[in-house]
Amino acid sequence: MTIIRKGVTDLPLHGGKAPWWLLKRMKGLAGSIVDLVIDEHGQGELIKRLSDPYWFQALSCILAYDWHSSGTTTVLCGVLKSVIDPAKHGMGVAGGKGKHSRKAPDDLCHLSEVLALSGKSTDEVLRASKMAAKVDNCAVQDGYNIYHHSVFVDEKGDWSVIQQGLNEEKRYARRYQWHNDIESYVLEPHTGISGKREIDVLDMTSKHSMGAQKTITDIVNEGPTKVRRLVESLRKDGQCGLEKWIPGLNECTQSVLRLPESVNWTAIKAAYEWKPENFEGVLEVRGMGPKTIRGLAMVSQLVYGDEPSWEDPVRYSFAYGGKDGVPFPVERNAMDESVGFLREIVDGSNAEKKDKIDAFKRLERYARNIRKI
């Protein structure tokens, strides 16, 4: 599977809740779409499509939710959790927004019993939930704190994780999407990261950070004393700016390379005692948070010369191209096929007639806009 990072929307923060009359209709139409996709393609295909940022966004729009709101993620996941019945559909949803996100492990254990998952599959999906949260909080340091965490899992053990982070100062959200078809949790594992592009982002999951990943693993295996000495070596002259040692640093890079205020030395000691074999193992150490990872990344860069990626993994791209030919000409046939597919979904569902008509109207508006290009 080729994993492509995609940004599709700004996702500004919108407060409040979806009105009950809208939620009622969203649930009715969503339930019909879930039934149809599972009947036609199976649970695994639905889980895979939910992990795709464009399909997820399109589904939200079909259900009449604001296309660029932060609620696109939280409301749609909540609606799907309410209409997907594990006993009926052979799949379920764990976690959710806020306090519900912390219940994901308990939800997954319950779903494991209902879906009769093997012990191995249960352990794998629990680990996927944990690692996705750890990676997006610590390995991708973009200024967005995870507050929504949903896990979709089926009776075969296929899973997808949909998370959302919050930047309160900028009033924007960012969505992170995962699917079980990955080779590594720490090497470009996302099926999509959607949101407003930022600067000063430490991305330890980039392929350009592989050297830094290995160096960090080697560093923590040398023991807390050595790590402390390396970190303190960067705090010369009362922590003056790093530009003193690195000629030509611009203001952006100076802020990127700012040394964290604290390092969790208990976690460093635990890592030394555990002896992780790779960066994935380093992240799994309890207490290994973003500040500690950032400090280790800076040691890797400034002491050993193995620089991690400081480029935001969000990519602004287009599902079918752009009207001005950027990044590539519009693929009209592909867009027409997508409209036809969505029409087939709605037409084949058992949704109420009025809801069907409303959905068709939205599809027609979408199709008309395509034909104008």
SULRA-V935662 format. One record per pair of residues at least 4 apart in sequence whose ideal C-beta (glycine too) atoms are under 8 Angstrom apart, sorted by the first residue. I is the first residue (numbers start at 1). GAP is how many residues later the second one is. D is the distance in Angstrom with one decimal. If there is no record, write none. Layout:
# SULRA-V935662
{{I:GAP:D} {I:GAP:D}}
This chain:
# SULRA-V935662
{{1:178:7.8} {1:180:4.5} {1:181:7.5} {3:179:7.1} {3:185:5.4} {3:186:6.9} {3:187:6.6} {3:188:6.2} {4:187:7.8} {4:188:7.7} {4:311:7.4} {4:313:7.8} {5:183:7.2} {5:185:6.0} {5:187:6.6} {5:188:5.3} {5:308:5.1} {5:309:6.7} {5:310:4.7} {6:47:5.1} {6:48:7.2} {6:186:4.7} {6:187:7.3} {6:188:6.6} {6:309:5.6} {6:311:5.4} {7:186:6.8} {7:187:5.2} {7:188:6.1} {7:189:7.8} {7:190:6.5} {7:307:4.2} {7:308:5.4} {7:309:4.7} {7:310:7.0} {8:45:5.3} {8:46:6.3} {8:49:5.6} {8:184:7.6} {8:186:4.9} {8:311:7.6} {9:48:6.7} {9:58:6.9} {9:59:4.6} {9:63:7.4} {9:185:5.9} {9:186:7.3} {10:58:5.7} {10:162:6.5} {10:185:6.8} {10:186:4.8} {11:57:6.4} {11:58:7.1} {11:59:5.0} {11:61:6.9} {11:62:7.5} {11:153:7.9} {11:161:6.1} {11:162:4.4} {11:163:6.5} {11:164:6.5} {11:183:6.7} {11:184:5.1} {11:185:7.1} {12:56:6.7} {12:57:6.9} {12:58:6.6} {12:159:6.3} {12:160:5.7} {12:161:7.5} {13:57:4.8} {13:153:7.0} {13:158:4.8} {13:159:6.3} {13:160:5.7} {14:52:7.0} {14:55:4.5} {14:56:5.9} {14:57:5.6} {18:4:5.2} {18:5:5.1} {18:8:7.4} {18:47:7.2} {18:53:6.6} {18:57:5.1} {19:4:7.0} {20:4:6.2} {21:4:6.9} {22:4:6.0} {22:42:6.6} {22:43:7.7} {23:4:6.2} {23:52:7.7} {23:56:6.8} {24:4:6.7} {25:4:6.4} {25:38:7.9} {25:39:7.0} {25:330:5.5} {25:333:7.9} {26:4:5.7} {26:37:4.5} {26:38:6.8} {26:39:6.8} {26:49:7.6} {26:53:5.0} {27:4:6.0} {27:52:5.6} {27:55:6.0} {27:56:5.3} {28:4:6.9} {28:323:5.8} {28:324:6.1} {28:327:5.9} {29:4:6.4} {29:33:7.2} {29:34:5.6} {29:317:7.7} {29:320:7.1} {29:322:4.9} {29:326:5.2} {29:330:6.3} {30:4:6.2} {30:29:7.8} {30:33:5.8} {30:46:7.9} {30:49:5.1} {30:50:6.2} {30:53:5.2} {31:4:6.4} {31:52:4.0} {32:4:6.3} {32:317:3.3} {32:318:5.4} {32:319:4.3} {33:4:6.2} {33:26:7.0} {33:29:7.6} {33:312:5.5} {33:313:7.6} {33:316:6.0} {34:4:6.2} {34:12:6.8} {34:46:7.1} {34:49:6.0} {34:50:6.0} {34:55:6.7} {35:4:6.1} {35:54:7.9} {35:314:7.1} {35:315:7.5} {36:4:6.0} {36:309:5.8} {36:312:5.3} {36:313:5.3} {37:4:5.6} {37:8:6.7} {37:9:4.7} {37:12:7.2} {37:308:7.1} {38:4:6.4} {38:5:5.6} {38:8:5.7} {38:51:5.8} {38:52:7.5} {38:53:7.7} {41:4:3.6} {41:5:6.9} {42:4:7.4} {43:4:6.3} {43:46:6.7} {43:47:5.2} {43:48:4.4} {43:111:3.8} {43:112:6.9} {43:113:7.3} {43:115:7.1} {44:4:6.3} {44:110:6.0} {44:112:6.3} {44:114:4.5} {45:4:6.3} {46:4:6.4} {46:45:7.3} {47:4:6.8} {47:44:6.8} {47:105:5.0} {47:106:7.6} {47:107:5.9} {47:111:5.2} {47:112:6.7} {47:113:4.8} {47:132:7.3} {47:133:7.9} {48:4:7.2} {48:110:7.5} {48:112:7.0} {48:131:5.9} {48:133:7.5} {49:6:4.5} {49:7:7.7} {50:5:7.0} {50:6:5.8} {50:9:7.9} {50:30:7.6} {50:102:5.8} {50:110:5.4} {50:112:6.9} {51:5:7.6} {51:109:3.8} {51:110:7.8} {51:111:7.3} {51:126:4.9} {51:127:6.3} {51:128:3.8} {51:140:4.6} {51:141:7.5} {52:4:6.3} {52:125:7.3} {52:139:6.1} {52:140:6.7} {53:4:6.1} {53:122:7.1} {53:124:5.8} {53:138:7.2} {53:139:3.4} {53:141:4.9} {54:4:6.2} {54:138:7.9} {54:265:4.7} {55:4:6.3} {56:4:6.7} {56:20:7.1} {56:106:7.2} {56:121:7.0} {57:4:6.6} {57:10:7.0} {57:15:6.8} {57:137:7.6} {58:4:6.3} {58:280:7.5} {58:284:6.7} {59:4:6.5} {59:17:6.7} {60:5:4.7} {60:7:7.1} {60:12:4.7} {60:15:7.8} {60:16:4.7} {61:4:7.0} {61:6:5.1} {61:301:6.8} {61:305:7.8} {62:280:6.2} {62:283:7.9} {62:284:7.1} {62:297:5.8} {62:300:6.5} {62:301:7.4} {63:13:7.0} {63:16:7.1} {64:294:6.9} {64:295:7.9} {64:298:6.9} {65:4:7.1} {65:6:6.8} {65:7:5.9} {65:10:5.9} {65:11:6.5} {66:5:6.6} {66:6:6.7} {67:5:6.9} {68:4:7.2} {70:4:7.0} {70:94:6.9} {70:96:7.8} {70:102:7.6} {70:103:3.6} {71:4:4.6} {72:4:6.1} {72:103:7.9} {73:4:6.2} {73:75:6.2} {73:89:6.6} {73:91:4.5} {73:100:7.2} {73:102:5.0} {74:4:6.2} {74:22:7.8} {74:23:4.7} {74:74:5.3} {74:90:6.5} {75:4:6.2} {76:4:6.3} {77:4:6.3} {77:16:7.0} {77:19:6.7} {77:20:7.7} {77:71:7.1} {77:73:4.3} {77:85:5.9} {78:4:6.5} {78:18:6.3} {78:19:7.0} {79:4:6.4} {80:4:5.6} {80:13:5.9} {80:72:7.7} {81:12:3.9} {81:15:6.5} {81:69:7.1} {84:5:5.3} {84:7:6.2} {84:8:6.1} {84:9:5.6} {85:4:5.6} {86:4:7.2} {86:5:6.6} {86:6:3.8} {86:25:5.9} {86:28:4.5} {86:29:5.9} {87:27:6.5} {90:25:6.8} {90:64:5.9} {90:65:4.5} {91:24:7.3} {91:61:6.6} {91:62:6.4} {91:63:3.8} {91:64:6.7} {92:15:7.8} {92:19:4.3} {92:22:6.8} {92:23:6.7} {92:60:7.7} {92:61:6.3} {93:14:7.8} {93:57:5.9} {93:58:7.1} {93:59:5.5} {94:9:7.6} {94:10:4.7} {94:11:8.0} {94:13:3.4} {94:14:4.6} {94:17:6.0} {94:35:7.3} {94:56:7.0} {94:57:4.4} {94:59:7.0} {95:5:6.0} {95:6:5.0} {95:8:6.5} {95:9:3.4} {95:12:6.1} {95:34:7.4} {95:54:4.6} {95:55:4.8} {95:56:5.5} {96:4:3.2} {96:5:6.0} {96:7:7.5} {96:52:7.0} {96:53:7.6} {96:54:6.0} {97:4:6.5} {97:50:6.7} {97:51:4.6} {98:49:6.2} {98:50:7.5} {99:4:7.2} {101:45:7.4} {101:46:6.9} {101:47:6.0} {101:48:3.8} {101:49:7.8} {103:4:5.5} {104:4:6.1} {104:25:5.3} {104:45:5.6} {104:46:7.7} {104:47:5.6} {105:4:6.5} {105:21:6.1} {105:24:6.7} {105:25:7.8} {106:4:6.5} {107:4:6.2} {107:44:7.7} {108:4:6.3} {108:14:7.3} {108:17:5.8} {108:18:5.7} {108:21:6.4} {108:43:6.3} {108:45:6.8} {109:4:7.2} {109:13:7.2} {109:17:7.7} {110:4:6.6} {111:4:5.6} {111:6:7.6} {111:42:6.0} {112:5:4.3} {112:9:7.6} {112:10:4.3} {112:13:7.8} {115:38:7.2} {115:39:7.1} {115:40:4.4} {116:39:6.8} {117:4:4.3} {117:5:4.9} {117:8:7.5} {117:36:7.6} {117:38:7.0} {117:40:5.9} {118:4:6.9} {118:39:7.3} {119:4:6.4} {120:4:6.3} {120:37:7.9} {121:4:6.4} {121:35:7.8} {121:36:3.3} {122:4:6.3} {123:4:6.2} {124:4:6.3} {124:33:6.4} {124:35:7.9} {124:56:8.0} {125:4:6.5} {125:26:6.8} {125:28:5.1} {125:32:6.5} {125:34:4.9} {126:4:6.5} {127:4:5.9} {128:4:6.1} {128:23:7.3} {128:31:5.6} {128:33:6.3} {128:50:7.2} {128:52:6.8} {128:57:7.9} {129:4:6.7} {129:20:7.3} {129:22:5.0} {129:32:6.5} {130:4:6.2} {130:154:8.0} {131:4:5.9} {131:54:4.4} {131:149:7.5} {131:152:7.2} {131:153:7.5} {132:4:6.3} {132:17:7.7} {132:29:4.3} {132:31:6.4} {132:44:7.4} {132:46:5.1} {132:53:7.5} {132:57:8.0} {133:4:6.1} {133:13:6.0} {133:16:5.8} {133:30:6.9} {134:4:5.6} {134:5:7.3} {134:149:5.3} {134:150:7.3} {135:4:4.5} {135:5:6.4} {135:50:6.0} {135:51:6.6} {135:54:6.9} {135:70:6.3} {135:148:6.7} {136:4:5.5} {136:10:5.7} {136:27:5.7} {136:29:6.7} {136:40:4.8} {137:8:7.2} {137:9:5.4} {137:152:7.7} {137:153:6.3} {138:145:6.3} {138:150:6.9} {138:151:5.9} {138:152:4.6} {138:155:5.1} {139:47:6.3} {139:64:7.6} {139:65:4.1} {139:66:5.3} {139:144:6.2} {139:154:6.6} {140:36:7.7} {140:53:7.7} {140:61:7.3} {140:62:7.6} {140:63:5.6} {140:64:7.2} {140:65:6.0} {140:173:6.3} {141:60:6.6} {141:61:4.1} {141:62:7.9} {141:63:8.0} {141:149:5.4} {141:152:7.5} {141:153:6.3} {142:23:7.4} {142:32:6.8} {142:56:5.5} {142:59:4.5} {142:61:7.9} {142:170:6.3} {142:171:7.8} {142:172:7.9} {143:24:5.1} {143:26:8.0} {143:27:7.6} {143:55:6.2} {143:57:7.9} {143:58:7.7} {144:21:2.9} {144:22:6.1} {144:23:5.0} {144:28:7.9} {144:29:7.2} {144:30:4.5} {144:51:7.5} {145:20:5.7} {145:21:5.6} {145:22:7.7} {146:17:5.4} {146:18:7.2} {146:19:5.0} {146:20:7.9} {146:30:7.9} {147:17:6.6} {147:18:7.0} {147:19:5.0} {148:14:7.8} {148:15:6.1} {148:16:3.9} {149:12:7.2} {149:14:5.1} {150:11:7.2} {150:12:4.9} {150:13:7.5} {151:8:6.1} {151:9:7.5} {151:10:5.4} {152:7:6.3} {152:8:4.8} {152:9:7.8} {152:10:7.4} {153:4:7.0} {153:5:7.1} {153:6:4.5} {154:4:5.0} {154:5:7.7} {157:23:7.7} {158:22:5.4} {159:20:7.6} {159:21:4.9} {160:17:7.0} {160:18:6.1} {160:19:4.9} {160:20:7.1} {160:31:7.9} {161:15:7.7} {161:16:7.2} {161:17:4.1} {162:13:6.9} {162:14:7.5} {162:15:5.4} {162:16:7.7} {163:12:7.1} {163:13:4.5} {163:14:7.8} {163:15:7.9} {164:9:5.4} {164:10:6.8} {164:11:5.1} {164:12:7.3} {165:8:6.6} {165:9:4.7} {165:10:8.0} {165:11:7.0} {166:7:5.6} {167:4:7.3} {167:5:5.2} {167:6:7.4} {167:7:7.4} {170:26:7.7} {172:23:6.5} {172:24:5.1} {173:22:6.6} {174:19:6.9} {174:20:6.9} {174:21:3.4} {174:22:7.4} {174:140:7.4} {175:17:7.4} {175:18:7.2} {175:19:4.5} {175:20:6.4} {176:14:6.0} {176:16:7.7} {176:17:5.4} {177:13:6.2} {177:14:4.9} {177:15:4.4} {177:16:7.5} {177:17:7.6} {178:4:7.1} {178:11:6.3} {178:12:6.1} {178:13:6.3} {179:12:5.0} {182:7:4.8} {183:4:6.9} {184:5:6.2} {184:96:6.9} {185:4:5.4} {185:95:5.5} {185:98:7.8} {186:18:7.0} {186:19:5.5} {186:27:6.6} {186:92:7.8} {186:93:5.2} {186:94:4.8} {186:97:6.7} {187:18:6.3} {187:20:6.4} {187:23:7.2} {188:17:5.8} {188:18:6.6} {188:19:6.0} {188:125:7.8} {189:16:6.3} {190:15:7.7} {190:123:7.1} {193:120:5.3} {193:121:5.1} {193:122:7.8} {194:120:7.1} {195:119:5.7} {196:118:7.6} {197:115:5.3} {197:117:5.0} {197:119:6.3} {198:114:5.1} {198:116:7.3} {199:53:5.9} {199:113:7.0} {200:52:6.5} {200:55:5.4} {200:56:4.7} {200:110:7.1} {201:109:6.5} {201:110:6.7} {201:111:4.2} {201:112:7.2} {202:54:7.3} {202:91:7.9} {202:92:6.2} {202:95:6.1} {202:106:6.3} {202:107:7.6} {202:108:6.2} {203:6:6.4} {203:105:7.1} {203:106:4.4} {203:107:7.3} {203:108:6.3} {203:109:7.2} {203:110:5.0} {204:5:4.9} {204:8:6.9} {204:9:6.5} {204:75:7.1} {204:89:6.7} {204:93:6.5} {204:104:5.6} {204:105:7.6} {205:4:6.9} {205:108:7.0} {206:102:7.3} {206:103:3.6} {206:105:7.0} {206:107:6.7} {208:100:7.4} {208:101:4.3} {208:103:7.8} {209:4:5.8} {209:99:4.0} {209:100:4.8} {210:4:6.7} {211:4:6.4} {211:89:7.8} {211:95:4.0} {211:96:7.7} {212:4:6.1} {212:85:5.9} {212:88:4.4} {212:89:6.8} {212:94:4.6} {212:95:6.5} {212:96:3.9} {213:4:6.6} {213:65:7.3} {213:66:3.7} {213:95:7.9} {214:4:6.4} {214:64:7.9} {214:65:7.3} {214:92:7.4} {215:4:6.2} {215:85:4.2} {215:89:5.1} {215:91:4.3} {216:4:6.6} {216:63:6.1} {216:66:6.1} {216:77:7.7} {216:80:4.6} {216:81:6.7} {216:83:7.9} {216:84:5.5} {217:4:6.5} {217:59:6.1} {217:60:7.4} {217:61:5.8} {217:62:5.5} {217:64:7.3} {217:65:5.7} {218:4:6.9} {219:7:7.4} {219:8:5.9} {219:11:6.9} {219:77:6.1} {219:80:6.2} {219:81:7.1} {220:7:6.6} {220:48:6.2} {220:51:4.2} {220:52:6.2} {220:56:6.8} {220:62:5.9} {220:76:7.1} {221:50:7.6} {221:51:6.6} {221:54:5.8} {221:55:7.3} {222:4:4.2} {222:5:6.9} {222:50:7.6} {223:4:7.0} {223:49:4.9} {224:4:5.9} {224:41:5.9} {224:44:4.9} {224:45:4.9} {224:48:6.0} {225:4:6.5} {226:4:6.4} {227:4:6.3} {227:36:7.9} {227:41:5.3} {227:69:7.6} {227:72:7.5} {228:4:6.0} {228:35:8.0} {228:37:7.0} {228:40:7.9} {229:4:6.4} {230:4:7.6} {230:69:4.7} {230:73:5.7} {231:4:7.3} {231:28:7.8} {231:32:6.0} {231:64:5.5} {231:68:6.2} {233:70:7.0} {234:8:7.7} {234:25:5.6} {234:64:6.4} {234:65:7.1} {234:68:6.1} {234:69:7.8} {235:4:4.9} {235:24:6.7} {236:4:6.8} {236:8:7.9} {236:9:7.9} {237:7:7.3} {239:20:6.5} {240:4:5.4} {241:13:6.0} {242:4:5.6} {242:7:6.5} {242:12:6.5} {242:15:4.9} {242:16:7.8} {242:17:7.7} {242:60:7.4} {243:4:7.8} {243:6:4.3} {243:11:5.6} {245:57:7.6} {246:11:7.8} {246:56:7.7} {249:4:4.7} {249:5:5.2} {249:8:7.4} {250:4:7.1} {251:4:6.7} {252:4:6.4} {253:4:6.0} {253:57:7.6} {254:4:7.2} {256:54:5.1} {257:41:6.3} {257:44:7.6} {257:45:7.7} {259:36:6.7} {259:39:6.1} {260:31:3.9} {260:32:7.5} {260:34:4.8} {260:35:5.0} {261:30:7.0} {262:29:5.7} {263:5:6.8} {263:28:6.5} {263:29:5.0} {263:32:4.8} {264:4:6.7} {264:23:4.8} {264:24:6.9} {264:25:6.1} {264:27:7.2} {264:28:4.7} {265:4:6.3} {266:4:6.4} {266:21:5.7} {267:4:6.3} {267:18:5.5} {267:19:6.7} {267:20:3.5} {267:21:4.6} {267:22:7.4} {267:25:5.8} {268:4:6.6} {268:24:7.0} {269:4:6.5} {270:4:6.1} {270:15:5.3} {270:16:6.4} {270:17:6.8} {271:4:8.0} {271:5:6.0} {271:11:6.1} {271:14:4.6} {271:17:6.8} {274:7:7.4} {274:11:6.4} {276:4:7.8} {276:5:2.9} {276:6:4.9} {276:8:7.2} {276:9:6.8} {277:4:5.4} {278:4:7.5} {279:4:6.6} {280:4:6.7} {281:4:7.5} {282:6:6.3} {282:11:7.9} {282:14:8.0} {283:5:6.0} {283:10:7.5} {284:4:7.6} {287:5:7.7} {288:4:5.6} {288:5:6.6} {289:4:7.0} {290:4:6.0} {291:4:6.5} {292:4:6.5} {293:4:6.2} {294:4:6.5} {295:4:6.6} {296:4:6.4} {297:4:6.5} {297:11:4.9} {298:4:5.7} {299:4:5.1} {299:5:7.2} {300:4:5.5} {300:6:4.7} {300:7:7.5} {300:8:6.7} {301:4:7.1} {301:5:6.5} {301:6:4.5} {301:7:6.5} {317:10:6.3} {318:4:5.1} {318:9:6.5} {318:10:7.7} {319:16:8.0} {319:19:7.9} {320:10:5.7} {320:11:4.7} {320:12:7.8} {320:14:5.3} {320:15:4.8} {320:18:7.8} {321:4:7.4} {321:6:7.2} {321:7:4.7} {321:8:5.2} {321:9:4.2} {321:10:5.5} {322:4:4.7} {322:5:6.4} {322:6:7.4} {322:8:6.9} {323:7:6.3} {323:50:5.2} {325:4:4.9} {330:5:7.0} {330:43:5.1} {331:4:6.5} {332:4:6.2} {332:38:6.9} {332:41:7.1} {333:4:6.3} {334:4:6.6} {335:4:6.6} {335:35:4.8} {336:4:6.3} {336:31:7.7} {336:34:7.0} {337:4:6.3} {338:4:6.5} {339:4:6.2} {339:24:6.2} {339:27:6.3} {339:28:4.8} {339:31:6.8} {340:4:6.3} {341:4:6.7} {342:4:6.5} {342:21:5.8} {343:4:5.8} {343:17:7.3} {343:20:5.6} {344:4:5.8} {345:4:6.5} {346:5:7.1} {346:10:6.0} {346:13:4.6} {346:14:6.5} {346:17:7.0} {347:9:7.5} {349:7:7.3} {351:4:4.7} {351:5:5.1} {351:8:7.3} {352:4:6.9} {353:4:6.4} {354:4:6.4} {355:4:6.3} {356:4:6.3} {357:4:6.5} {358:4:6.8} {359:4:6.4} {360:4:6.2} {361:4:6.6} {362:4:6.4} {363:4:6.2} {364:4:6.3} {365:4:6.6} {366:4:6.7} {367:4:6.5} {368:4:6.7} {369:4:7.5}}
